[in-house]
């Protein structure tokens, strides 16, 4: 029972990311590290974050849909708290400060980069301060 195996051309092949062996990279914010799993020229990105207890993501605007799945710990803002195994999404135009009282690890998917009000560049920007 030999079934033909479909082979994608190079530009359509799957890209496997060994996230477990990638080193954590610093961000511009104290206590927050990241692993950029995907980014493209249109501003989309998928980022794995690790926040130390008490770390804060300062005031920022989501310029398009952002989706976050919590792996460990909790992430909180003025609208609520999201814990391990939970999911939160924010529409474009949402403005908030996020913090992690006890630390957290989570996966976020961005359709476009956030805008930080303190002038910090988005995590995937080549021109971060």
MOPAC internal coordinates of N, CA, C and O (Angstrom, degrees):
PM7 1SCF
backbone

  N    0.0000 0     0.00 0     0.00 0    0    0    0
  C    1.4310 1     0.00 0     0.00 0    1    0    0
  C    1.5210 1   110.25 1     0.00 0    2    1    0
  O    1.2310 1   120.56 1  -106.36 1    3    2    1
  N    1.2991 1   116.54 1    73.64 1    3    2    1
  C    1.4573 1   121.90 1   179.69 1    5    3    2
  C    1.5131 1   110.32 1   -88.40 1    6    5    3
  O    1.2310 1   121.40 1   -67.46 1    7    6    5
  N    1.3169 1   114.92 1   112.54 1    7    6    5
  C    1.4499 1   119.87 1   175.75 1    9    7    6
  C    1.5199 1   107.94 1   -97.85 1   10    9    7
  O    1.2310 1   120.46 1   -38.87 1   11   10    9
  N    1.3234 1   116.72 1   141.13 1   11   10    9
  C    1.4633 1   118.03 1   178.01 1   13   11   10
  C    1.5306 1   110.46 1   -65.16 1   14   13   11
  O    1.2310 1   121.05 1   -37.63 1   15   14   13
  N    1.3003 1   115.59 1   142.37 1   15   14   13
  C    1.4589 1   121.50 1   178.62 1   17   15   14
  C    1.5204 1   107.98 1  -101.15 1   18   17   15
  O    1.2310 1   121.28 1   -56.23 1   19   18   17
  N    1.3141 1   115.16 1   123.77 1   19   18   17
  C    1.4653 1   119.67 1   178.87 1   21   19   18
  C    1.5249 1   109.44 1   -75.67 1   22   21   19
  O    1.2310 1   120.79 1   -46.96 1   23   22   21
  N    1.3124 1   116.09 1   133.04 1   23   22   21
  C    1.4641 1   121.52 1   177.27 1   25   23   22
  C    1.5217 1   107.57 1  -119.25 1   26   25   23
  O    1.2310 1   121.34 1   -61.22 1   27   26   25
  N    1.3294 1   115.03 1   118.78 1   27   26   25
  C    1.4603 1   120.34 1   178.75 1   29   27   26
  C    1.5162 1   110.74 1   -74.09 1   30   29   27
  O    1.2310 1   120.40 1   -30.67 1   31   30   29
  N    1.3352 1   116.84 1   149.33 1   31   30   29
  C    1.4662 1   119.11 1   171.87 1   33   31   30
  C    1.5268 1   108.72 1   -66.77 1   34   33   31
  O    1.2310 1   119.62 1   -20.24 1   35   34   33
  N    1.3234 1   118.33 1   159.76 1   35   34   33
  C    1.4765 1   121.20 1  -174.94 1   37   35   34
  C    1.5265 1   114.73 1   -51.07 1   38   37   35
  O    1.2310 1   119.54 1   140.32 1   39   38   37
  N    1.3246 1   118.49 1   -39.68 1   39   38   37
  C    1.4662 1   120.32 1  -177.18 1   41   39   38
  C    1.5337 1   113.09 1   -72.92 1   42   41   39
  O    1.2310 1   119.76 1   169.87 1   43   42   41
  N    1.3273 1   118.06 1   -10.13 1   43   42   41
  C    1.4638 1   121.79 1   179.83 1   45   43   42
  C    1.5226 1   113.34 1  -114.58 1   46   45   43
  O    1.2310 1   120.46 1  -172.18 1   47   46   45
  N    1.3130 1   116.73 1     7.82 1   47   46   45
  C    1.4683 1   120.25 1  -178.05 1   49   47   46
  C    1.5164 1   111.23 1   -75.82 1   50   49   47
  O    1.2310 1   120.96 1   -25.57 1   51   50   49
  N    1.3039 1   115.76 1   154.43 1   51   50   49
  C    1.4652 1   122.20 1   175.88 1   53   51   50
  C    1.5295 1   109.69 1   -66.11 1   54   53   51
  O    1.2310 1   121.18 1   -32.48 1   55   54   53
  N    1.3192 1   115.36 1   147.52 1   55   54   53
  C    1.4547 1   121.17 1   174.84 1   57   55   54
  C    1.5214 1   107.33 1  -115.49 1   58   57   55
  O    1.2310 1   120.40 1   -63.37 1   59   58   57
  N    1.3110 1   116.83 1   116.63 1   59   58   57
  C    1.4577 1   122.03 1   180.00 1   61   59   58
  C    1.5221 1   108.83 1   -96.09 1   62   61   59
  O    1.2310 1   120.80 1   -47.87 1   63   62   61
  N    1.3196 1   116.07 1   132.13 1   63   62   61
  C    1.4653 1   122.29 1  -177.07 1   65   63   62
  C    1.5249 1   108.07 1  -115.73 1   66   65   63
  O    1.2310 1   120.21 1   -59.75 1   67   66   65
  N    1.3126 1   117.20 1   120.25 1   67   66   65
  C    1.4638 1   122.10 1   179.65 1   69   67   66
  C    1.5287 1   108.93 1   -84.61 1   70   69   67
  O    1.2310 1   120.98 1  -110.40 1   71   70   69
  N    1.3332 1   115.72 1    69.60 1   71   70   69
  C    1.4647 1   121.21 1  -175.72 1   73   71   70
  C    1.5183 1   112.64 1   -58.85 1   74   73   71
  O    1.2310 1   120.43 1   146.00 1   75   74   73
  N    1.3278 1   116.78 1   -34.00 1   75   74   73
  C    1.4679 1   119.54 1  -177.69 1   77   75   74
  C    1.5254 1   112.59 1   -65.18 1   78   77   75
  O    1.2310 1   119.83 1   156.08 1   79   78   77
  N    1.3191 1   117.94 1   -23.92 1   79   78   77
  C    1.4651 1   119.97 1  -179.99 1   81   79   78
  C    1.5337 1   113.12 1  -103.81 1   82   81   79
  O    1.2310 1   120.18 1   179.37 1   83   82   81
  N    1.3384 1   117.27 1    -0.63 1   83   82   81
  C    1.4653 1   120.28 1   177.17 1   85   83   82
  C    1.5247 1   109.72 1   -75.05 1   86   85   83
  O    1.2310 1   119.69 1   -38.99 1   87   86   85
  N    1.3234 1   118.19 1   141.01 1   87   86   85
  C    1.4669 1   119.28 1   175.48 1   89   87   86
  C    1.5330 1   110.12 1   -74.29 1   90   89   87
  O    1.2310 1   120.53 1   -30.51 1   91   90   89
  N    1.3263 1   116.59 1   149.49 1   91   90   89
  C    1.4537 1   121.13 1   173.14 1   93   91   90
  C    1.5207 1   108.09 1   -71.38 1   94   93   91
  O    1.2310 1   120.33 1   -42.54 1   95   94   93
  N    1.3337 1   116.98 1   137.46 1   95   94   93
  C    1.4603 1   122.85 1   179.38 1   97   95   94
  C    1.5272 1   109.15 1  -107.37 1   98   97   95
  O    1.2310 1   119.98 1   -34.81 1   99   98   97
  N    1.3225 1   117.65 1   145.19 1   99   98   97
  C    1.4664 1   119.41 1   177.40 1  101   99   98
  C    1.5293 1   110.72 1   -70.69 1  102  101   99
  O    1.2310 1   120.62 1   -22.98 1  103  102  101
  N    1.3245 1   116.42 1   157.02 1  103  102  101
  C    1.4600 1   122.00 1   170.09 1  105  103  102
  C    1.5229 1   106.94 1  -114.37 1  106  105  103
  O    1.2310 1   120.60 1     2.54 1  107  106  105
  N    1.3181 1   116.46 1  -177.46 1  107  106  105
  C    1.4647 1   120.30 1   177.68 1  109  107  106
  C    1.5217 1   112.26 1   -77.43 1  110  109  107
  O    1.2310 1   120.12 1   178.05 1  111  110  109
  N    1.3411 1   117.37 1    -1.95 1  111  110  109
  C    1.4592 1   121.53 1  -173.95 1  113  111  110
  C    1.5226 1   110.80 1  -114.41 1  114  113  111
  O    1.2310 1   120.74 1   -48.53 1  115  114  113
  N    1.3247 1   116.19 1   131.47 1  115  114  113
  C    1.4655 1   121.70 1  -178.94 1  117  115  114
  C    1.5253 1   110.99 1   -55.73 1  118  117  115
  O    1.2310 1   120.86 1   -47.66 1  119  118  117
  N    1.3363 1   115.97 1   132.34 1  119  118  117
  C    1.4524 1   121.44 1   175.03 1  121  119  118
  C    1.5150 1   115.56 1    79.17 1  122  121  119
  O    1.2310 1   120.10 1  -171.10 1  123  122  121
  N    1.3349 1   117.41 1     8.90 1  123  122  121
  C    1.4710 1   119.96 1  -179.73 1  125  123  122
  C    1.5221 1   109.21 1  -122.21 1  126  125  123
  O    1.2310 1   121.18 1   -56.48 1  127  126  125
  N    1.3251 1   115.36 1   123.52 1  127  126  125
  C    1.4648 1   122.44 1   177.32 1  129  127  126
  C    1.5173 1   108.59 1  -118.81 1  130  129  127
  O    1.2310 1   120.48 1   -16.97 1  131  130  129
  N    1.3422 1   116.69 1   163.03 1  131  130  129
  C    1.4551 1   120.32 1  -176.81 1  133  131  130
  C    1.5178 1   112.18 1  -147.87 1  134  133  131
  O    1.2310 1   121.93 1   -18.67 1  135  134  133
  N    1.3210 1   113.91 1   161.33 1  135  134  133
  C    1.4584 1   123.78 1   168.35 1  137  135  134
  C    1.5219 1   105.43 1  -131.58 1  138  137  135
  O    1.2310 1   120.32 1   -66.59 1  139  138  137
  N    1.3279 1   116.99 1   113.41 1  139  138  137
  C    1.4620 1   120.64 1   179.02 1  141  139  138
  C    1.5307 1   107.39 1   -81.05 1  142  141  139
  O    1.2310 1   121.05 1   -68.32 1  143  142  141
  N    1.3275 1   115.60 1   111.68 1  143  142  141
  C    1.4604 1   121.05 1  -176.94 1  145  143  142
  C    1.5259 1   112.02 1   -89.66 1  146  145  143
  O    1.2310 1   121.08 1   152.06 1  147  146  145
  N    1.3366 1   115.54 1   -27.94 1  147  146  145
  C    1.4697 1   120.53 1  -179.72 1  149  147  146
  C    1.5135 1   108.84 1  -156.70 1  150  149  147
  O    1.2310 1   120.61 1   -38.91 1  151  150  149
  N    1.3192 1   116.44 1   141.09 1  151  150  149
  C    1.4599 1   122.44 1   168.36 1  153  151  150
  C    1.5138 1   107.73 1  -155.19 1  154  153  151
  O    1.2310 1   121.31 1   -28.70 1  155  154  153
  N    1.3352 1   115.10 1   151.30 1  155  154  153
  C    1.4608 1   118.98 1   177.74 1  157  155  154
  C    1.5218 1   110.07 1  -137.11 1  158  157  155
  O    1.2310 1   121.00 1    -3.96 1  159  158  157
  N    1.3233 1   115.70 1   176.04 1  159  158  157
  C    1.4581 1   121.31 1  -176.32 1  161  159  158
  C    1.5209 1   113.35 1   -72.67 1  162  161  159
  O    1.2310 1   119.86 1   169.07 1  163  162  161
  N    1.3318 1   117.87 1   -10.93 1  163  162  161
  C    1.4696 1   121.30 1   179.19 1  165  163  162
  C    1.5281 1   111.97 1   -92.58 1  166  165  163
  O    1.2310 1   120.10 1  -178.49 1  167  166  165
  N    1.3466 1   117.41 1     1.51 1  167  166  165
  C    1.4554 1   121.50 1   176.17 1  169  167  166
  C    1.5109 1   115.35 1    95.91 1  170  169  167
  O    1.2310 1   120.20 1   178.42 1  171  170  169
  N    1.3315 1   117.23 1    -1.58 1  171  170  169
  C    1.4656 1   119.32 1   177.36 1  173  171  170
  C    1.5224 1   109.28 1   -76.42 1  174  173  171
  O    1.2310 1   121.29 1   -33.53 1  175  174  173
  N    1.3542 1   115.13 1   146.47 1  175  174  173
  C    1.4624 1   118.78 1   177.82 1  177  175  174
  C    1.5244 1   110.18 1  -157.01 1  178  177  175
  O    1.2310 1   121.90 1   -24.06 1  179  178  177
  N    1.3174 1   113.96 1   155.94 1  179  178  177
  C    1.4635 1   122.85 1   172.77 1  181  179  178
  C    1.5163 1   105.90 1  -128.07 1  182  181  179
  O    1.2310 1   120.72 1   -56.30 1  183  182  181
  N    1.3371 1   116.22 1   123.70 1  183  182  181
  C    1.4601 1   120.67 1  -172.75 1  185  183  182
  C    1.5254 1   109.91 1  -133.60 1  186  185  183
  O    1.2310 1   121.10 1   -46.40 1  187  186  185
  N    1.3230 1   115.50 1   133.60 1  187  186  185
  C    1.4540 1   122.28 1   172.65 1  189  187  186
  C    1.5259 1   106.65 1   -94.01 1  190  189  187
  O    1.2310 1   120.58 1   -54.83 1  191  190  189
  N    1.3362 1   116.50 1   125.17 1  191  190  189
  C    1.4605 1   121.88 1  -178.19 1  193  191  190
  C    1.5174 1   111.06 1  -114.83 1  194  193  191
  O    1.2310 1   121.48 1   -31.34 1  195  194  193
  N    1.3372 1   114.78 1   148.66 1  195  194  193
  C    1.4569 1   121.86 1   170.92 1  197  195  194
  C    1.5241 1   106.95 1  -130.44 1  198  197  195
  O    1.2310 1   120.88 1   -56.22 1  199  198  197
  N    1.3471 1   115.92 1   123.78 1  199  198  197
  C    1.4598 1   121.38 1  -179.90 1  201  199  198
  C    1.5185 1   109.65 1  -114.17 1  202  201  199
  O    1.2310 1   120.65 1   -46.90 1  203  202  201
  N    1.3094 1   116.37 1   133.10 1  203  202  201
  C    1.4608 1   122.05 1   174.94 1  205  203  202
  C    1.5302 1   108.84 1   -73.37 1  206  205  203
  O    1.2310 1   119.97 1   -22.85 1  207  206  205
  N    1.3182 1   117.66 1   157.15 1  207  206  205
  C    1.4602 1   119.74 1   176.16 1  209  207  206
  C    1.5307 1   110.92 1   -53.74 1  210  209  207
  O    1.2310 1   120.86 1   -50.00 1  211  210  209
  N    1.3306 1   115.97 1   130.00 1  211  210  209
  C    1.4586 1   121.83 1   179.13 1  213  211  210
  C    1.5171 1   114.99 1    86.57 1  214  213  211
  O    1.2310 1   119.30 1   175.23 1  215  214  213
  N    1.3255 1   118.95 1    -4.77 1  215  214  213
  C    1.4741 1   121.18 1  -178.45 1  217  215  214
  C    1.5332 1   110.03 1   -66.68 1  218  217  215
  O    1.2310 1   121.74 1   -30.47 1  219  218  217
  N    1.3384 1   114.28 1   149.53 1  219  218  217
  C    1.4691 1   121.37 1  -175.90 1  221  219  218
  C    1.5215 1   110.16 1  -130.61 1  222  221  219
  O    1.2310 1   120.86 1   -45.34 1  223  222  221
  N    1.3354 1   115.96 1   134.66 1  223  222  221
  C    1.4658 1   121.87 1   167.89 1  225  223  222
  C    1.5220 1   104.55 1   -95.89 1  226  225  223
  O    1.2310 1   119.74 1   -66.52 1  227  226  225
  N    1.3579 1   118.09 1   113.48 1  227  226  225
  C    1.4667 1   119.96 1  -172.89 1  229  227  226
  C    1.5313 1   112.53 1   -66.19 1  230  229  227
  O    1.2310 1   121.57 1    -6.57 1  231  230  229
  N    1.3121 1   114.59 1   173.43 1  231  230  229
  C    1.4627 1   122.14 1  -177.19 1  233  231  230
  C    1.5266 1   111.05 1   -47.32 1  234  233  231
  O    1.2310 1   121.48 1   -55.26 1  235  234  233
  N    1.3338 1   114.78 1   124.74 1  235  234  233
  C    1.4611 1   120.45 1  -179.57 1  237  235  234
  C    1.5201 1   110.40 1  -151.04 1  238  237  235
  O    1.2310 1   121.62 1   -20.38 1  239  238  237
  N    1.3318 1   114.51 1   159.62 1  239  238  237
  C    1.4606 1   121.89 1   178.03 1  241  239  238
  C    1.5232 1   109.32 1  -112.75 1  242  241  239
  O    1.2310 1   121.11 1   -46.06 1  243  242  241
  N    1.3144 1   115.48 1   133.94 1  243  242  241
  C    1.4612 1   120.64 1   171.37 1  245  243  242
  C    1.5213 1   106.56 1   -83.28 1  246  245  243
  O    1.2310 1   120.31 1   -65.74 1  247  246  245
  N    1.3295 1   117.00 1   114.26 1  247  246  245
  C    1.4606 1   121.17 1  -175.10 1  249  247  246
  C    1.5252 1   112.07 1   -82.81 1  250  249  247
  O    1.2310 1   120.41 1   170.84 1  251  250  249
  N    1.3115 1   116.83 1    -9.16 1  251  250  249
  C    1.4632 1   123.98 1   175.10 1  253  251  250
  C    1.5272 1   106.54 1  -158.39 1  254  253  251
  O    1.2310 1   120.38 1    -1.79 1  255  254  253
  N    1.3045 1   116.87 1   178.21 1  255  254  253
  C    1.4561 1   121.90 1  -179.24 1  257  255  254
  C    1.5288 1   111.67 1   -52.33 1  258  257  255
  O    1.2310 1   121.23 1   -45.80 1  259  258  257
  N    1.3457 1   115.25 1   134.20 1  259  258  257
  C    1.4664 1   122.72 1   173.43 1  261  259  258
  C    1.5180 1   106.98 1  -127.11 1  262  261  259
  O    1.2310 1   120.38 1   -42.47 1  263  262  261
  N    1.3386 1   116.88 1   137.53 1  263  262  261
  C    1.4535 1   122.12 1  -179.81 1  265  263  262
  C    1.5262 1   108.87 1  -127.62 1  266  265  263
  O    1.2310 1   120.44 1   -44.60 1  267  266  265
  N    1.3546 1   116.77 1   135.40 1  267  266  265
  C    1.4589 1   120.55 1  -177.69 1  269  267  266
  C    1.5207 1   110.32 1  -133.99 1  270  269  267
  O    1.2310 1   121.00 1   -49.21 1  271  270  269
  N    1.3437 1   115.70 1   130.79 1  271  270  269
  C    1.4541 1   122.47 1   174.11 1  273  271  270
  C    1.5204 1   107.58 1  -112.82 1  274  273  271
  O    1.2310 1   120.80 1   -55.13 1  275  274  273
  N    1.3299 1   116.08 1   124.87 1  275  274  273
  C    1.4523 1   122.10 1  -176.66 1  277  275  274
  C    1.5311 1   110.59 1   -85.66 1  278  277  275
  O    1.2310 1   120.52 1   -54.00 1  279  278  277
  N    1.3109 1   116.62 1   126.00 1  279  278  277
  C    1.4628 1   122.37 1   177.88 1  281  279  278
  C    1.5276 1   111.53 1   -94.15 1  282  281  279
  O    1.2310 1   120.67 1   137.14 1  283  282  281
  N    1.3395 1   116.32 1   -42.86 1  283  282  281
  C    1.4657 1   122.41 1  -179.38 1  285  283  282
  C    1.5227 1   108.68 1  -146.86 1  286  285  283
  O    1.2310 1   120.62 1   -26.69 1  287  286  285
  N    1.3285 1   116.42 1   153.31 1  287  286  285
  C    1.4596 1   121.07 1   173.80 1  289  287  286
  C    1.5154 1   112.01 1    73.23 1  290  289  287
  O    1.2310 1   121.10 1    25.18 1  291  290  289
  N    1.3349 1   115.50 1  -154.82 1  291  290  289
  C    1.4626 1   120.25 1  -179.96 1  293  291  290
  C    1.5181 1   110.53 1  -145.62 1  294  293  291
  O    1.2310 1   122.09 1   -25.98 1  295  294  293
  N    1.3268 1   113.60 1   154.02 1  295  294  293
  C    1.4585 1   123.08 1   176.86 1  297  295  294
  C    1.5223 1   105.89 1  -126.99 1  298  297  295
  O    1.2310 1   120.60 1   -49.00 1  299  298  297
  N    1.3416 1   116.46 1   131.00 1  299  298  297
  C    1.4534 1   120.45 1  -173.64 1  301  299  298
  C    1.5152 1   111.10 1  -130.25 1  302  301  299
  O    1.2310 1   121.41 1   -28.27 1  303  302  301
  N    1.3347 1   114.91 1   151.73 1  303  302  301
  C    1.4588 1   121.64 1   168.65 1  305  303  302
  C    1.5209 1   107.52 1  -145.91 1  306  305  303
  O    1.2310 1   119.66 1     7.25 1  307  306  305
  N    1.3196 1   118.26 1  -172.75 1  307  306  305
  C    1.4620 1   121.86 1  -176.62 1  309  307  306
  C    1.5275 1   112.27 1   -65.52 1  310  309  307
  O    1.2310 1   120.10 1   163.51 1  311  310  309
  N    1.3307 1   117.42 1   -16.49 1  311  310  309
  C    1.4669 1   120.87 1  -177.56 1  313  311  310
  C    1.5251 1   113.37 1   -95.55 1  314  313  311
  O    1.2310 1   119.60 1   167.40 1  315  314  313
  N    1.3418 1   118.36 1   -12.60 1  315  314  313
  C    1.4516 1   119.46 1   178.85 1  317  315  314
  C    1.5149 1   113.55 1   156.52 1  318  317  315
  O    1.2310 1   121.56 1     9.68 1  319  318  317
  N    1.3340 1   114.62 1  -170.32 1  319  318  317
  C    1.4593 1   122.29 1  -177.03 1  321  319  318
  C    1.5211 1   109.45 1  -129.81 1  322  321  319
  O    1.2310 1   121.13 1   -36.67 1  323  322  321
  N    1.3190 1   115.44 1   143.33 1  323  322  321
  C    1.4603 1   121.90 1   179.24 1  325  323  322
  C    1.5264 1   107.22 1  -125.62 1  326  325  323
  O    1.2310 1   120.46 1   -58.27 1  327  326  325
  N    1.3460 1   116.72 1   121.73 1  327  326  325
  C    1.4605 1   121.04 1  -176.27 1  329  327  326
  C    1.5135 1   112.81 1  -109.60 1  330  329  327
  O    1.2310 1   120.96 1     0.36 1  331  330  329
  N    1.3259 1   115.76 1  -179.64 1  331  330  329
  C    1.4666 1   122.62 1  -178.10 1  333  331  330
  C    1.5280 1   110.95 1   -51.52 1  334  333  331
  O    1.2310 1   120.98 1   -49.58 1  335  334  333
  N    1.3273 1   115.74 1   130.42 1  335  334  333
  C    1.4533 1   121.99 1  -179.59 1  337  335  334
  C    1.5202 1   113.56 1    86.42 1  338  337  335
  O    1.2310 1   119.79 1   174.39 1  339  338  337
  N    1.3389 1   118.01 1    -5.61 1  339  338  337
  C    1.4641 1   122.08 1  -179.95 1  341  339  338
  C    1.5199 1   110.89 1   -95.84 1  342  341  339
  O    1.2310 1   121.64 1   -13.33 1  343  342  341
  N    1.3158 1   114.47 1   166.67 1  343  342  341
  C    1.4634 1   122.93 1  -177.08 1  345  343  342
  C    1.5186 1   107.92 1  -134.48 1  346  345  343
  O    1.2310 1   120.48 1   -40.40 1  347  346  345
  N    1.3178 1   116.69 1   139.60 1  347  346  345
  C    1.4621 1   121.62 1   174.69 1  349  347  346
  C    1.5241 1   108.15 1  -136.53 1  350  349  347
  O    1.2310 1   120.99 1   -36.70 1  351  350  349
  N    1.3348 1   115.71 1   143.30 1  351  350  349
  C    1.4629 1   118.98 1   173.13 1  353  351  350
  C    1.5202 1   108.25 1  -132.11 1  354  353  351
  O    1.2310 1   121.89 1   -29.15 1  355  354  353
  N    1.3177 1   113.99 1   150.85 1  355  354  353
  C    1.4566 1   120.79 1  -177.94 1  357  355  354
  C    1.5234 1   108.75 1  -130.04 1  358  357  355
  O    1.2310 1   120.50 1   -45.96 1  359  358  357
  N    1.3310 1   116.66 1   134.04 1  359  358  357
  C    1.4671 1   119.21 1   179.24 1  361  359  358
  C    1.5234 1   111.32 1   -77.10 1  362  361  359
  O    1.2310 1   121.14 1   -18.47 1  363  362  361
  N    1.3226 1   115.43 1   161.53 1  363  362  361
  C    1.4536 1   119.87 1   172.31 1  365  363  362
  C    1.5179 1   109.32 1   -56.60 1  366  365  363
  O    1.2310 1   120.22 1   -41.59 1  367  366  365
  N    1.3247 1   117.18 1   138.41 1  367  366  365
  C    1.4528 1   122.55 1  -177.83 1  369  367  366
  C    1.5176 1   113.00 1    99.32 1  370  369  367
  O    1.2310 1   119.68 1   164.55 1  371  370  369
  N    1.3359 1   118.22 1   -15.45 1  371  370  369
  C    1.4616 1   122.21 1   177.75 1  373  371  370
  C    1.5259 1   108.92 1   -65.85 1  374  373  371
  O    1.2310 1   120.70 1   -48.56 1  375  374  373
  N    1.3334 1   116.27 1   131.44 1  375  374  373
  C    1.4691 1   122.30 1   179.46 1  377  375  374
  C    1.5252 1   107.88 1  -123.69 1  378  377  375
  O    1.2310 1   120.58 1   -49.26 1  379  378  377
  N    1.3308 1   116.50 1   130.74 1  379  378  377
  C    1.4595 1   119.32 1   179.88 1  381  379  378
  C    1.5213 1   111.71 1  -164.44 1  382  381  379
  O    1.2310 1   121.74 1    -9.24 1  383  382  381
  N    1.3451 1   114.28 1   170.76 1  383  382  381
  C    1.4578 1   124.27 1   169.93 1  385  383  382
  C    1.5225 1   105.00 1  -113.97 1  386  385  383
  O    1.2310 1   119.81 1   -50.83 1  387  386  385
  N    1.3206 1   117.98 1   129.17 1  387  386  385
  C    1.4677 1   121.53 1   179.05 1  389  387  386
  C    1.5199 1   109.03 1  -111.37 1  390  389  387
  O    1.2310 1   121.10 1   -36.37 1  391  390  389
  N    1.3318 1   115.50 1   143.63 1  391  390  389
  C    1.4621 1   118.77 1   176.46 1  393  391  390
  C    1.5199 1   109.67 1  -144.37 1  394  393  391
  O    1.2310 1   121.80 1   -19.07 1  395  394  393
  N    1.3241 1   114.15 1   160.93 1  395  394  393
  C    1.4578 1   121.10 1  -179.67 1  397  395  394
  C    1.5263 1   109.10 1  -126.03 1  398  397  395
  O    1.2310 1   120.26 1   -80.47 1  399  398  397
  N    1.3235 1   117.10 1    99.53 1  399  398  397
  C    1.4606 1   120.00 1  -176.33 1  401  399  398
  C    1.5299 1   113.88 1   -60.11 1  402  401  399
  O    1.2310 1   120.33 1   143.10 1  403  402  401
  N    1.3333 1   116.97 1   -36.90 1  403  402  401
  C    1.4665 1   120.97 1  -175.14 1  405  403  402
  C    1.5252 1   113.83 1  -118.43 1  406  405  403
  O    1.2310 1   120.16 1  -167.65 1  407  406  405
  N    1.3213 1   117.30 1    12.35 1  407  406  405
  C    1.4568 1   121.60 1  -177.22 1  409  407  406
  C    1.5222 1   110.98 1    92.24 1  410  409  407
  O    1.2310 1   120.73 1   -19.64 1  411  410  409
  N    1.3268 1   116.21 1   160.36 1  411  410  409
  C    1.4601 1   120.21 1  -177.61 1  413  411  410
  C    1.5213 1   111.21 1  -164.89 1  414  413  411
  O    1.2310 1   121.36 1   -25.29 1  415  414  413
  N    1.3129 1   115.00 1   154.71 1  415  414  413
  C    1.4601 1   123.20 1   168.57 1  417  415  414
  C    1.5215 1   105.84 1  -131.28 1  418  417  415
  O    1.2310 1   120.33 1   -49.85 1  419  418  417
  N    1.3201 1   116.97 1   130.15 1  419  418  417
  C    1.4645 1   120.19 1  -176.44 1  421  419  418
  C    1.5217 1   111.36 1  -154.55 1  422  421  419
  O    1.2310 1   121.37 1   -21.00 1  423  422  421
  N    1.3205 1   114.99 1   159.00 1  423  422  421
  C    1.4625 1   123.61 1   179.51 1  425  423  422
  C    1.5194 1   108.30 1  -110.32 1  426  425  423
  O    1.2310 1   120.21 1   -55.06 1  427  426  425
  N    1.3270 1   117.20 1   124.94 1  427  426  425
  C    1.4589 1   121.65 1   179.21 1  429  427  426
  C    1.5178 1   110.81 1  -119.79 1  430  429  427
  O    1.2310 1   121.40 1   -39.55 1  431  430  429
  N    1.3317 1   114.93 1   140.45 1  431  430  429
  C    1.4598 1   122.71 1   177.53 1  433  431  430
  C    1.5238 1   107.05 1  -118.12 1  434  433  431
  O    1.2310 1   120.76 1   -57.21 1  435  434  433
  N    1.3289 1   116.16 1   122.79 1  435  434  433
  C    1.4590 1   122.72 1  -178.05 1  437  435  434
  C    1.5274 1   109.64 1  -114.27 1  438  437  435
  O    1.2310 1   120.68 1   -45.71 1  439  438  437
  N    1.3396 1   116.31 1   134.29 1  439  438  437
  C    1.4701 1   119.76 1   174.84 1  441  439  438
  C    1.5201 1   111.49 1   -84.59 1  442  441  439
  O    1.2310 1   120.86 1   154.13 1  443  442  441
  N    1.3453 1   115.96 1   -25.87 1  443  442  441
  C    1.4587 1   123.04 1   173.91 1  445  443  442
  C    1.5221 1   107.31 1  -150.30 1  446  445  443
  O    1.2310 1   120.19 1   -22.54 1  447  446  445
  N    1.3176 1   117.25 1   157.46 1  447  446  445
  C    1.4697 1   119.92 1  -179.90 1  449  447  446
  C    1.5277 1   112.65 1   -62.77 1  450  449  447
  O    1.2310 1   120.94 1   -32.63 1  451  450  449
  N    1.3288 1   115.81 1   147.37 1  451  450  449
  C    1.4630 1   121.97 1   172.54 1  453  451  450
  C    1.5199 1   109.04 1   -71.00 1  454  453  451
  O    1.2310 1   121.41 1   -18.91 1  455  454  453
  N    1.3437 1   114.90 1   161.09 1  455  454  453
  C    1.4622 1   121.54 1   172.89 1  457  455  454
  C    1.5177 1   107.28 1  -113.35 1  458  457  455
  O    1.2310 1   120.29 1   -59.55 1  459  458  457
  N    1.3300 1   117.04 1   120.45 1  459  458  457
  C    1.4569 1   122.20 1   179.34 1  461  459  458
  C    1.5238 1   109.11 1   -94.14 1  462  461  459
  O    1.2310 1   120.75 1   -46.82 1  463  462  461
  N    1.3265 1   116.18 1   133.18 1  463  462  461
  C    1.4560 1   121.11 1  -175.76 1  465  463  462
  C    1.5187 1   113.04 1   -75.65 1  466  465  463
  O    1.2310 1   119.69 1   164.89 1  467  466  465
  N    1.3393 1   118.20 1   -15.11 1  467  466  465
  C    1.4621 1   120.39 1   177.87 1  469  467  466
  C    1.5284 1   111.95 1   -88.71 1  470  469  467
  O    1.2310 1   120.32 1  -176.94 1  471  470  469
  N    1.3402 1   116.99 1     3.06 1  471  470  469
  C    1.4531 1   121.21 1   178.86 1  473  471  470
  C    1.5184 1   114.52 1    92.26 1  474  473  471
  O    1.2310 1   119.82 1   174.07 1  475  474  473
  N    1.3302 1   117.95 1    -5.93 1  475  474  473
  C    1.4700 1   120.54 1   176.91 1  477  475  474
  C    1.5233 1   109.54 1   -60.57 1  478  477  475
  O    1.2310 1   120.94 1   -33.34 1  479  478  477
  N    1.3070 1   115.81 1   146.66 1  479  478  477
  C    1.4643 1   120.97 1   177.07 1  481  479  478
  C    1.5154 1   109.48 1   -85.68 1  482  481  479
  O    1.2310 1   120.68 1   -22.72 1  483  482  481
  N    1.3301 1   116.31 1   157.28 1  483  482  481
  C    1.4589 1   121.47 1   178.81 1  485  483  482
  C    1.5292 1   109.73 1   -64.00 1  486  485  483
  O    1.2310 1   120.75 1   -22.51 1  487  486  485
  N    1.3134 1   116.17 1   157.49 1  487  486  485
  C    1.4680 1   123.49 1  -173.35 1  489  487  486
  C    1.5245 1   114.19 1   -55.74 1  490  489  487
  O    1.2310 1   119.82 1   148.43 1  491  490  489
  N    1.3287 1   117.96 1   -31.57 1  491  490  489
  C    1.4697 1   120.29 1  -177.55 1  493  491  490
  C    1.5290 1   112.70 1   -93.86 1  494  493  491
  O    1.2310 1   119.96 1   178.95 1  495  494  493
  N    1.3217 1   117.68 1    -1.05 1  495  494  493
  C    1.4574 1   120.64 1  -178.24 1  497  495  494
  C    1.5191 1   110.67 1   -69.76 1  498  497  495
  O    1.2310 1   121.12 1   -41.61 1  499  498  497
  N    1.3106 1   115.47 1   138.39 1  499  498  497
  C    1.4613 1   121.00 1   175.78 1  501  499  498
  C    1.5256 1   111.41 1   -75.54 1  502  501  499
  O    1.2310 1   120.60 1   169.89 1  503  502  501
  N    1.3391 1   116.46 1   -10.11 1  503  502  501
  C    1.4635 1   121.53 1  -176.14 1  505  503  502
  C    1.5240 1   111.77 1  -112.46 1  506  505  503
  O    1.2310 1   120.27 1  -147.14 1  507  506  505
  N    1.3496 1   117.08 1    32.86 1  507  506  505
  C    1.4659 1   119.12 1   179.20 1  509  507  506
  C    1.5163 1   109.13 1   -60.68 1  510  509  507
  O    1.2310 1   120.69 1   -32.49 1  511  510  509
  N    1.3556 1   116.29 1   147.51 1  511  510  509
  C    1.4781 1   119.45 1  -176.76 1  513  511  510
  C    1.4924 1   112.58 1   -77.55 1  514  513  511
  O    1.2310 1   120.10 1   180.00 1  515  514  513

